């Protein structure tokens, strides 16, 4: 049996109305999407930092006169 806790009270999902079960599915979907966006953000942050490091190295090489 699946339970859900709301305000410190446990509810059996199967006993809830269909509209409540649909809302639970929507909440679960949102949670999955948030986690996916967090992973995407982490990848983008790493990429950005890599690009910044590459730019820094390129500027330093050009400043030092090396090609």
Beta strands, then each sheet from edge to edge (+ up, - down):
strand 1: 3-6
strand 2: 9-12
sheet 1: 1+ 2-
end
